[in-house]
Amino acid sequence: MTQHYPREVEVQPDGTKAQGTPATGYGAADKTSLLTPMHFERRVPGPSDVQIEILYCGVCHSDLHQVRDDWENTVWPCIPGHEIVGRVSAVGAEVTKFKVGDLAGVGCMVDSCQHCDSCQKGEEQYCENGWLATYNGPFKPDGSNTFGGYSDHIVVTEGFVLRIPDNLDLKGVAPILCAGVTTYSPMKHWGVKAGMKVGVVALGGLGHMAVQIASALGADVTVFTTKPEKAKDAGHLGAKASVVSTDEDAMKALKGSLDFILDTIPVGHDVNPYLQCLKHDGQMVLVGALEKLEPPNNMLMATQRVGIAGSLIGSLAETQEVLDLCGQHGITAQVEMIDIQDINGAFERMLGEEIHYRAVIDMASLKKDRNAAD
């Protein structure tokens, strides 16, 4: 079965590359490199393509993992960024949903096979033939690589472009395209609804979106944090309660009280203190850590029939749903704006947990490099 993947620069039948359009971004040459300015080519928009001038791009923890090759799958050079908000600057002749001047977004995926069972069910993030990542997606016929949103523009097939609510601050919309849908997708799948008691583990980039989204769905939210000072923030975001997870008495008081727990901790950790807080038939879902975890307590899982599962980003439909939900409820990420020239320092501050929820790059700052070159 033929897979259809876009190429940054189209390859013609004779093996030569067609003319592309010049692009500028920030990327890493290898895992020891800092991100520096890079020039490359995007493909010329085809009949079903949308070209987007990038206004803002969120900084996701996975961007740092990729540029440092923590998952040992990075293709170099790597230009990260999959929380992209911008304005349509060109459309192909067959595009019907977007026109020049429209706001548009791009999340973690820019294509999938469209034929497998997962794609046919509208779950492209589980594509059995491998979905194409917005960056570091080297699964193309010619072996070329995708480059992400730390750049001035991007070209994406129309089916993977999202509509952006026009009532929201665009800076705070960018993280919804990854952090937002990553937390919304499992809530939808496991049926989080009004009246349910939901726990959110960790109040960071993912967690602070999860609190707002679960609250918008009508759930009573409890935040687990290691930092008592975050209790006030949790309340402002919509949580009904906060618990310091290192307080054993407070954790015992929550035993068997929650219907659903979303664990957003981005590194390996012990899930058992949270697992015991689930009701009979409760569900815990991990969306942050891809590393090895402490083994769960099988006795607890069996005797209370509680479940533990993982979830990966979200589908295109779910991404549009969460954008629309956020538009209806006025939800955006709390962000710290940075210039692209400050991205390396932002990565270090992210590691030190010094970023206030989410960093977002003002991509207009790319012009500083151009002006300096002139």
Stockholm file with secondary structure:
# STOCKHOLM 1.0

chainA/1-374         MTQHYPREVEVQPDGTKAQGTPATGYGAADKTSLLTPMHFERRVPGPSDVQIEILYCGVCHSDLHQVRDDWENTVWPCIPGHEIVGRVSAVGAEVTKFKVGDLAGVGCMVDSCQHCDSCQKGEEQYCENGWLATYNGPFKPDGSNTFGGYSDHIVVTEGFVLRIPDNLDLKGVAPILCAGVTTYSPMKHWGVKAGMKVGVVALGGLGHMAVQIASALGADVTVFTTKPEKAKDAGHLGAKASVVSTDEDAMKALKGSLDFILDTIPVGHDVNPYLQCLKHDGQMVLVGALEKLEPPNNMLMATQRVGIAGSLIGSLAETQEVLDLCGQHGITAQVEMIDIQDINGAFERMLGEEIHYRAVIDMASLKKDRNAAD
#=GR chainA/1-374 SS CCCCCCCSSCBCTTSCBCCCEEEEEEEBSSTTCCCEEEEEEECCCCTTEEEEEEEEEEECHHHHHHHTTTTSCCCSSBCCCCCEEEEEEEECTTCCSCCTTCEEEECSEEECCSCSHHHHTTCGGGCTTCCEESSSCCCSTTCCCCCCSSBSEEEEEGGGCEECCTTSCHHHHGGGGTHHHHHHHHHHHTTCCTTCEEEEECCSHHHHHHHHHHHHTTCEEEEEESCTTHHHHHHHHTCSEEEETTCHHHHHHTTTCEEEEEECCSSCCCCHHHHTTEEEEEEEEECSCCSCCCCCCHHHHHHHTCEEEECCSCCHHHHHHHHHHHHHHTCCCCEEEEEGGGHHHHHHHHHTTCSSSEEEEEGGGHHHHHHHHC
#=GC SS_cons         CCCCCCCSSCBCTTSCBCCCEEEEEEEBSSTTCCCEEEEEEECCCCTTEEEEEEEEEEECHHHHHHHTTTTSCCCSSBCCCCCEEEEEEEECTTCCSCCTTCEEEECSEEECCSCSHHHHTTCGGGCTTCCEESSSCCCSTTCCCCCCSSBSEEEEEGGGCEECCTTSCHHHHGGGGTHHHHHHHHHHHTTCCTTCEEEEECCSHHHHHHHHHHHHTTCEEEEEESCTTHHHHHHHHTCSEEEETTCHHHHHHTTTCEEEEEECCSSCCCCHHHHTTEEEEEEEEECSCCSCCCCCCHHHHHHHTCEEEECCSCCHHHHHHHHHHHHHHTCCCCEEEEEGGGHHHHHHHHHTTCSSSEEEEEGGGHHHHHHHHC
//
